[in-house]
Every structure is written in structure tokens, then in C-alpha cells.
Amino acid sequence: MRKLCSNYDREYALDTVLEVPIPEEMFTKMGNSSASRWQNMRALMRAQVAADKSTHLQSKSDNEFITLLKLVGSPLIPFQVHPDQPLTRPLKDCTIEASTAKYIVQQYIAAIGGSLALNSVESMYAVGQVKMAASEMHQGDDSVHPGGKSEVGGFVPWQKDPDLWYLELVVSGYKVSAGSDGKVAWNQSSKTLAAVLPEAVCVTDKAVNNEDCFVLKLETDSNTLKAQSSSNKEIVHHTIWGYFSQRTGLLVKFEDTKLVKMKPIKGNDNVFWETSMESVIYIEGINIAHSGKTTATLYRYGASHNHKRKIEETWMIEEVDFNICGLSMDCFLPPADLKREQEGGEL
């Protein structure tokens, strides 16, 4: 991963630290010489657009490509986690399915280091690289498979208690960011599974890559769905599943399904968008996930529409650290345009 950019404008100046490290493969595609590669990289990151019509991930426009990056790069878990909410919950006064789920989550917490270790972490960051491929938008119900040229990039997530986080993802010179300052979340938000899944229920067991797993299911309640809906958009359902190894207690697979009904301005021809995401996590001898593969499937149907698309993302974490010194509130401030929208009363 490249972390520094040579300063070709001023020969004796210090190298510039990249906001998001980039993989070597992405760097070598930028030109024939080291100087031209850095100049091309800097130009792309400033402009945020390419010279030609975007063909990244089989997309037809730059906006479509950015939308795909937001979908895969920052998935939504639609549950509010309070800072004082304990990681472990009482097993009494609940159904067998719910108490079983709480027990499984307690085993998961123990497997990744225990409550004491998790509670001692006040902040963290990670650096990783990603490779993406996608299919075109196909009509009908036939199976689709990602094809075309793979796109490579890097990502950096930052997190600080109680509810601050920020994510940057760079792929092929395009950057997507998301985050929360504890009050306002932009793009989409993510929460730790250890804090969310105690509210789930254990529905079955299933093998994942020859590993017997307990399957935990968490449905979004109607009040949360209503709060996330708008006048022209209704979130019909949103469900997540966690697959936990019966042998190690660790999370080995994660699924997220969301159905949204888009209401037309005129007429009654509603269009439905269904998004399904599946992440398989590779542990390989240590108690934290450092690589995995995510598959996202998009369905668009209703009226005369019936389309399907699939995106595959392979990711790997190369560096991680905890309790970062000097990580201030300023690192998690929302974008200026979002702040202006709020002050103008448009949100």
C-alpha cells in the first residue's frame, strides 16, 4: 500500500501523506513513470471525475459508479446503539430463541477478547485494500455474474467512542466518505455487531465453508422503518443475519437484506428496489477478521421494470491500531454542504 505522494511541485519539500493509502496495483495503472502516476492520481482525486464516460463496475455514468461504491462501501445497519448499553444482556425473561442468541453473542464476545478488552478500546483505525467487479444491469430473473475489468482501491475507517466514526473509500481515483459526529450521520451508518445482535433471535444452524454455524436473525422494527422512510420512499423491511461458528464462537458470515418501495410523483406504478449483501469473513488463525468477500445483489421490479445486478468485493485489512492518541472531534465533523442543508431546514 502506498501511503506517501512525492512532492514534484517543490523538490525539497516533504512528501504528502495520502488520506487513503492505495494498493500498488492501482498506482501502476496511473501511468508509465513514477512522476506521471502521482500527477494523474492527484488530478483524479481533485476532480473526482474521469475524462471519459465512466465504465467502472459496468456503470454507465460517474454518478452510477459513485452510487455503487456507496452501496458496497458503507452498508447500513438500522439500529441505534446507546453508549451506556452493556455488551452482555440477562438471559432470563425472554424466549428460548432470544436467550440462545444472547448466549451465542456472549461466546462471540469471549472469542474476540472478552468484554474487558472490548470496553478498554476507546478508538481505532484500520487500513486495507479492496478489489471490486460487477455485472451489467440484466433484465429478467436469470442469474448474473460479475465480469469486466476489476477495480482496485483502498479504505480507512476511524472510530471513537461513544458514537463517532468516519470511513473513506478510494477506488480508481474516486473517493466516497461516510461518517457520524454522534448526532448526524451522513451516507450510511454501521454499528458493532457485538452491540447490535443481543437483540436478535437464533433461528437455525447452517454450515458455512464446512463450518457448522448458529444463525442469528434481527428484524428492524416498524418504528425504525417508518423513521427512515420519506414521502416518496417507503422501507418495507430490513433484516440482518449473523452466522457464528459453533466451534470457535467467531462470526464467519454476515447478510443484510433491504426492500424499498419508491412511490412515483404521478400514477400508482410503484418501483421496488431490493438489496441483498452477503459477506464471508476469513479468520485464518487469529481472533479478528482481516479479509473477506462481499457480494451485493440489486433487484429492481414493479410495473414494467424487472432488472438484476451483482457486485463482488474482495477486501483485506493490512494495518489496525487501537486507542489512537490525538484523535479529536474535528476528525468526525460532517461535510460543510450537509451542515448548510441542516441550517437551511431542508433535511
C-alpha positions as CSV (number, residue, x, y, z in Angstrom):
1,M,0.0,0.0,0.0
2,R,1.3,3.4,-1.0
3,K,1.0,6.0,1.9
4,L,3.1,8.9,0.6
5,C,2.9,11.1,-2.5
6,S,6.2,12.6,-3.8
7,N,6.1,16.4,-3.9
8,Y,7.0,17.1,-7.5
9,D,6.0,20.8,-7.3
10,R,8.7,21.6,-4.7
11,E,11.8,19.4,-5.0
12,Y,12.9,19.8,-1.4
13,A,9.5,19.7,0.3
14,L,8.3,16.8,2.4
15,D,6.3,14.1,0.8
16,T,2.5,14.4,1.1
17,V,0.7,11.8,3.3
18,L,-2.2,10.3,1.4
19,E,-5.6,10.5,3.1
20,V,-6.3,6.9,2.0
21,P,-3.4,4.5,1.2
22,I,-3.7,3.0,-2.3
23,P,-2.7,-0.5,-3.5
24,E,0.4,-1.0,-5.7
25,E,-1.9,-2.3,-8.5
26,M,-3.9,0.9,-8.5
27,F,-0.7,3.0,-8.6
28,T,0.9,1.2,-11.5
29,K,-2.3,1.7,-13.7
30,M,-1.9,5.5,-13.4
31,G,1.0,6.0,-15.9
32,N,4.3,4.9,-17.3
33,S,6.6,6.8,-14.9
34,S,6.5,7.5,-11.2
35,A,6.1,11.2,-11.7
36,S,3.2,10.8,-14.1
37,R,1.5,8.3,-11.9
38,W,1.4,10.7,-8.9
39,Q,0.3,13.6,-11.1
40,N,-2.5,11.5,-12.6
41,M,-3.6,10.3,-9.1
42,R,-3.6,13.8,-7.7
43,A,-5.6,15.1,-10.7
44,L,-8.2,12.4,-10.3
45,M,-8.6,12.9,-6.6
46,R,-9.1,16.6,-7.1
47,A,-11.6,16.4,-9.9
48,Q,-13.4,13.3,-8.7
49,V,-14.4,12.6,-12.3
50,A,-12.7,10.9,-15.2
51,A,-12.2,12.3,-18.7
52,D,-14.4,9.7,-20.4
53,K,-17.8,8.4,-19.6
54,S,-17.4,6.0,-16.6
55,T,-17.3,2.3,-17.4
56,H,-16.1,1.3,-13.9
57,L,-18.0,-1.7,-12.5
58,Q,-20.0,-1.8,-15.7
59,S,-21.6,1.6,-14.8
60,K,-22.8,4.0,-17.5
61,S,-22.0,7.2,-15.7
62,D,-19.8,8.6,-12.9
63,N,-22.8,9.1,-10.6
64,E,-23.9,5.5,-11.1
65,F,-20.3,4.3,-10.2
66,I,-20.3,6.5,-7.1
67,T,-23.7,5.1,-6.0
68,L,-22.3,1.6,-6.3
69,L,-19.3,2.5,-4.2
70,K,-21.6,3.9,-1.5
71,L,-23.7,0.8,-1.6
72,V,-20.9,-1.7,-1.1
73,G,-18.5,0.6,0.9
74,S,-20.8,1.7,3.7
75,P,-23.7,-0.7,4.3
76,L,-26.5,0.3,6.7
77,I,-27.3,-1.5,10.0
78,P,-30.6,0.2,11.0
79,F,-30.3,0.1,14.8
80,Q,-29.4,2.7,17.4
81,V,-26.8,1.6,19.9
82,H,-26.6,3.7,23.1
83,P,-23.1,4.3,24.6
84,D,-24.1,3.0,28.1
85,Q,-25.7,-0.1,26.6
86,P,-23.9,-3.2,28.0
87,L,-22.5,-5.8,25.6
88,T,-24.0,-8.7,27.5
89,R,-27.7,-8.9,28.4
90,P,-29.6,-11.1,31.0
91,L,-30.7,-14.4,29.7
92,K,-33.9,-14.6,31.8
93,D,-37.4,-13.4,31.0
94,C,-37.1,-14.0,27.2
95,T,-37.9,-16.7,24.7
96,I,-35.7,-19.7,24.0
97,E,-34.7,-18.3,20.6
98,A,-33.8,-14.9,22.2
99,S,-31.9,-16.3,25.1
100,T,-30.0,-18.7,22.8
101,A,-29.0,-15.7,20.6
102,K,-27.8,-13.8,23.7
103,Y,-25.7,-16.8,24.8
104,I,-24.1,-17.1,21.3
105,V,-23.2,-13.4,21.3
106,Q,-21.6,-13.8,24.7
107,Q,-19.5,-16.6,23.3
108,Y,-18.6,-14.4,20.4
109,I,-17.5,-11.6,22.7
110,A,-15.4,-14.0,24.7
111,A,-13.8,-15.4,21.5
112,I,-12.7,-12.0,20.2
113,G,-11.1,-11.0,23.5
114,G,-13.8,-10.5,26.2
115,S,-15.9,-7.6,27.5
116,L,-13.0,-6.2,29.4
117,A,-10.8,-5.9,26.3
118,L,-13.6,-4.5,24.2
119,N,-14.5,-1.9,26.8
120,S,-10.9,-0.8,27.0
121,V,-10.9,0.2,23.4
122,E,-11.9,3.9,23.0
123,S,-10.8,4.4,19.4
124,M,-9.4,2.5,16.5
125,Y,-8.5,2.7,12.8
126,A,-7.7,0.3,10.1
127,V,-6.1,0.4,6.6
128,G,-7.0,-2.1,3.9
129,Q,-7.3,-2.7,0.2
130,V,-10.2,-3.8,-1.9
131,K,-10.9,-5.2,-5.4
132,M,-14.4,-4.9,-7.0
133,A,-16.1,-6.4,-10.0
134,A,-19.7,-6.1,-11.2
135,S,-22.2,-7.3,-13.8
136,E,-24.3,-5.1,-16.0
137,M,-27.9,-4.5,-15.2
138,H,-29.7,-7.6,-16.6
139,Q,-33.4,-7.8,-17.4
140,G,-35.4,-10.8,-16.2
141,D,-34.7,-13.3,-13.4
142,D,-31.7,-15.1,-14.9
143,S,-28.6,-15.5,-12.8
144,V,-26.0,-12.8,-13.2
145,H,-22.2,-12.9,-12.7
146,P,-19.7,-10.1,-12.3
147,G,-17.5,-9.5,-15.3
148,G,-15.4,-6.9,-17.0
149,K,-12.3,-5.2,-15.5
150,S,-11.8,-5.3,-11.8
151,E,-11.4,-2.0,-9.9
152,V,-8.9,-1.7,-7.1
153,G,-8.7,0.7,-4.2
154,G,-8.0,1.3,-0.5
155,F,-10.1,2.2,2.6
156,V,-9.6,3.7,6.0
157,P,-12.2,3.5,8.8
158,W,-11.8,5.6,12.0
159,Q,-13.9,5.1,15.2
160,K,-14.0,6.8,18.6
161,D,-16.4,6.2,21.5
162,P,-19.2,6.9,22.2
163,D,-20.6,7.1,18.6
164,L,-18.1,8.8,16.3
165,W,-16.9,7.1,13.1
166,Y,-15.6,8.1,9.7
167,L,-14.9,5.9,6.6
168,E,-13.1,6.8,3.4
169,L,-13.0,4.5,0.3
170,V,-11.0,5.3,-2.8
171,V,-11.4,3.1,-5.9
172,S,-10.0,4.0,-9.3
173,G,-9.5,7.6,-8.3
174,Y,-13.0,8.2,-6.9
175,K,-13.5,8.8,-3.2
176,V,-16.6,8.0,-1.1
177,S,-16.8,9.0,2.5
178,A,-19.4,8.4,5.3
179,G,-19.4,9.1,9.0
180,S,-21.2,10.3,12.1
181,D,-20.4,13.0,14.6
182,G,-22.6,11.4,17.2
183,K,-25.6,13.4,16.2
184,V,-25.7,13.5,12.5
185,A,-24.8,10.5,10.2
186,W,-24.3,11.1,6.5
187,N,-24.4,8.5,3.8
188,Q,-25.0,5.3,5.7
189,S,-24.0,4.1,9.2
190,S,-22.5,1.0,10.7
191,K,-22.5,-0.4,14.2
192,T,-20.6,-3.1,16.0
193,L,-22.3,-6.4,15.8
194,A,-21.4,-7.2,19.5
195,A,-23.7,-4.3,20.5
196,V,-26.5,-4.9,18.0
197,L,-27.0,-8.7,17.9
198,P,-28.0,-9.3,21.5
199,E,-31.5,-8.2,20.4
200,A,-31.6,-10.9,17.7
201,V,-33.0,-14.4,17.9
202,C,-31.4,-17.8,17.0
203,V,-33.4,-19.2,14.1
204,T,-31.4,-22.2,12.9
205,D,-28.0,-23.7,12.3
206,K,-26.2,-24.0,8.9
207,A,-22.8,-24.9,7.5
208,V,-20.7,-22.1,6.0
209,N,-17.5,-23.3,4.2
210,N,-17.7,-26.6,6.1
211,E,-18.0,-24.8,9.4
212,D,-21.2,-25.5,11.5
213,C,-22.8,-22.2,12.5
214,F,-25.6,-20.8,14.6
215,V,-27.7,-18.3,12.6
216,L,-29.0,-15.2,14.4
217,K,-31.7,-13.0,12.8
218,L,-32.5,-9.4,13.6
219,E,-35.6,-7.7,12.1
220,T,-35.9,-3.9,12.0
221,D,-39.0,-2.8,14.0
222,S,-41.8,-0.8,12.3
223,N,-41.0,2.4,14.2
224,T,-37.4,2.4,12.9
225,L,-38.6,1.6,9.3
226,K,-41.1,4.5,9.5
227,A,-38.5,6.9,10.7
228,Q,-36.2,6.0,7.8
229,S,-38.9,6.4,5.2
230,S,-39.9,9.6,3.4
231,S,-42.9,10.9,1.3
232,N,-41.7,9.1,-1.9
233,K,-39.7,6.2,-0.3
234,E,-41.0,3.5,2.0
235,I,-38.7,1.0,3.6
236,V,-40.8,-2.2,3.6
237,H,-38.4,-4.4,5.6
238,H,-34.7,-4.6,6.6
239,T,-33.2,-7.8,8.1
240,I,-29.7,-8.8,9.1
241,W,-28.3,-12.3,9.8
242,G,-25.1,-13.3,11.6
243,Y,-23.5,-16.7,11.2
244,F,-21.4,-17.7,14.3
245,S,-19.1,-20.7,14.3
246,Q,-20.2,-23.4,16.8
247,R,-16.5,-24.4,17.2
248,T,-14.8,-21.0,17.7
249,G,-17.7,-18.7,18.5
250,L,-16.4,-16.2,15.9
251,L,-18.5,-14.5,13.2
252,V,-17.9,-16.2,9.8
253,K,-20.7,-14.7,7.6
254,F,-23.0,-11.7,7.6
255,E,-26.1,-11.0,5.5
256,D,-28.2,-7.8,5.0
257,T,-31.4,-7.6,3.0
258,K,-33.4,-4.4,2.4
259,L,-36.6,-3.8,0.4
260,V,-37.5,-0.2,-0.6
261,K,-40.7,0.9,-2.4
262,M,-40.3,4.0,-4.5
263,K,-43.5,6.0,-5.0
264,P,-44.0,7.9,-8.3
265,I,-44.9,11.5,-8.4
266,K,-47.8,10.7,-10.7
267,G,-49.7,7.5,-11.0
268,N,-49.6,4.3,-9.0
269,D,-46.8,2.4,-10.6
270,N,-44.5,1.8,-7.6
271,V,-41.0,0.5,-8.2
272,F,-39.3,-1.8,-5.7
273,W,-35.6,-1.9,-5.0
274,E,-34.3,-5.0,-3.1
275,T,-30.7,-5.0,-2.0
276,S,-29.0,-8.2,-0.6
277,M,-25.5,-8.2,0.7
278,E,-23.5,-11.2,1.9
279,S,-20.0,-11.1,3.5
280,V,-17.9,-14.2,4.1
281,I,-15.2,-13.5,6.7
282,Y,-11.8,-15.2,6.8
283,I,-10.2,-15.6,10.2
284,E,-7.1,-17.7,9.5
285,G,-5.7,-18.4,12.9
286,I,-6.3,-15.0,14.7
287,N,-9.3,-13.8,16.6
288,I,-10.1,-10.8,14.3
289,A,-11.3,-10.8,10.7
290,H,-8.7,-9.5,8.4
291,S,-10.1,-10.4,5.0
292,G,-13.3,-11.4,3.4
293,K,-15.6,-11.3,0.3
294,T,-18.8,-9.3,0.0
295,T,-21.5,-9.9,-2.7
296,A,-24.2,-7.4,-3.2
297,T,-27.3,-8.1,-5.4
298,L,-29.6,-5.4,-6.6
299,Y,-33.2,-6.1,-7.8
300,R,-35.4,-3.5,-9.4
301,Y,-39.0,-4.6,-10.1
302,G,-42.6,-3.4,-10.3
303,A,-44.7,-2.1,-13.2
304,S,-42.6,-2.7,-16.4
305,H,-39.3,-3.0,-14.5
306,N,-37.5,-6.3,-13.8
307,H,-33.7,-5.9,-13.5
308,K,-30.9,-7.5,-11.6
309,R,-27.3,-6.6,-10.9
310,K,-24.5,-8.2,-8.8
311,I,-21.3,-6.6,-7.3
312,E,-18.5,-8.6,-5.7
313,E,-15.9,-7.0,-3.4
314,T,-12.8,-8.7,-2.0
315,W,-11.2,-6.9,0.9
316,M,-8.2,-7.3,3.2
317,I,-7.1,-5.3,6.3
318,E,-3.4,-4.7,6.3
319,E,-3.0,-2.5,9.4
320,V,-5.0,-1.8,12.5
321,D,-4.4,0.1,15.8
322,F,-6.4,0.9,18.9
323,N,-6.7,3.9,21.3
324,I,-5.3,6.5,18.9
325,C,-3.7,9.5,20.5
326,G,-4.8,12.9,19.3
327,L,-8.0,11.7,17.6
328,S,-10.2,14.7,18.2
329,M,-13.8,15.6,17.5
330,D,-12.7,17.6,14.5
331,C,-11.9,14.4,12.6
332,F,-15.6,13.4,12.6
333,L,-17.3,16.7,11.6
334,P,-19.9,16.3,8.8
335,P,-19.3,17.8,5.4
336,A,-19.9,21.6,5.0
337,D,-22.7,21.1,2.4
338,L,-24.6,18.8,4.8
339,K,-24.3,21.4,7.6
340,R,-25.7,24.1,5.2
341,E,-28.6,21.9,4.3
342,Q,-29.5,21.4,8.0
343,E,-29.2,25.2,8.8
344,G,-31.5,25.9,5.8
345,G,-34.1,23.4,7.1
346,E,-34.0,21.3,4.0
347,L,-33.4,17.9,5.8
